[in-house]
Amino acid sequence: MAAGGAALAVAVAVLVVAVAVLWRRRAVRGEGRVCVVVLGDLGRSPRMQYHALSLARHGRSVALLGYFQTRPHRDVLNSGEIRVVPLSELRSLQVGPKLFQYVVKVVAQTVQLLYTMLKMDPPSYVLLQNPPGLPSIAVAWVACLFWRSKLIIDWHNYGYTIMSLNHGRNHPLVRIAEWYEKLFGRLSDYNLCVTNAMKEDLWVNCNIKAVTLYDRPASYFKETPLELQHQLYMKLAKDYEPFKPQHVPESVSWKAERSAFTERDEKNGDVTKTRGRPALLISSTSWTEDEDFSVLLKALEDYERYINEGVQLPALVCVITGKGPLKEYYNGLIEKLHFKHIQICTPWLEAEDYPLLLGSADLGVCLHKSSSGLDLPMKVVDMFGCCLPVCAIYFECLHELVKHNENGLIFRDANELAEQLKMLFLEFPTLEGKLHDFRRNLRASKQLSWDESWDQTVLPLLSQNE
């Protein structure tokens, strides 16, 4: 407890000294400029990229600050109004106990982030993603004091609840993180959040007034035309075995352009879906503790058993995209599975290919269990943008997004997921049944786009002070 408190004490001391030194040199905030801050990988922070694009669409000059580990979407990189400000990734200290290493990391990030921000031209607003909020909330608050800028926090979740997945809810470090998050969160000028459940919790438990801005898919999340599907499959087949044609009939020329799912007619160039093609199941993940992929693997074992027992089900290609700390662990489990009718691959897709694959898939699966029970999975939002039905694991506020038996199904364990897969893929690829109904409902749903929702929710916050 003392060491964890020392980390915060040192970080706060650095901030206080910075404020004292810089107070006399306070800058005048820059009209029209916004600093969007992510103390994480920019390429894996789609919501903050969307914020940057929306700000740029309204003529704002945007500094997008974060770690440049994964390339952001090309719309961000090609925008003349958005300047990416990369943070250098700090190497973890490998000396001493883990708590000491964490203290050093917090202090180093505090200095690095504050130094980087104060070198920038003063913005009118700082828009900060939380989590991670330690130490970014305090640093952003100090920078806003210096700049005379307004601080907007976009609450995606609570950082301390994510920390509790590893350490337990009552660990001293988790309790300090909770205290810090609630204390410094109150110092913001405006707050956004991702669900009405979080909006209520912020007010009741933190005395923070927030506005709900639901995640919406970007315009490039949509159903993928068959020609683009074929091009994507052929591209992925170069590196991933499940996308290659498994059984080529003798009637098909060996020169034919063919993937596991599609083929191009040599004579007229038309693309068609192959007969007897496998179903394409997709999930995306950050490979963290809040997603238990053993649930999916167990359901796939049951699915394989159904086929062996004579149930008329298609073969499956299961694609799990993403990067994260537990990827190697789950890859080890996948390698131990010996399926005859199921193939699994775990690629990392380019930013432009990910929506194309979602728009080509037959079913999405989401295993995200919110650490707080208050946030919604962005991956499901993107899948719905592509009119892709979803099976999602239950947690408290999931009903704000997934409507059971309307746009997808909600399951609680591997057995229930296996039964849902069997029901949805029975006699695949028929144009009747639940899978078709869900897709039709998604096509018919008229939800606000991200741009429309952002203009109604965020734009007024920026306009009322100018």
Summary of the structure (lengths in Angstrom):
residues: 466
radius of gyration: 24.0
end to end distance: 44.3
largest distance: 81.2
contacts: 1520
relative contact order: 0.10
helix: 44%
strand: 17%
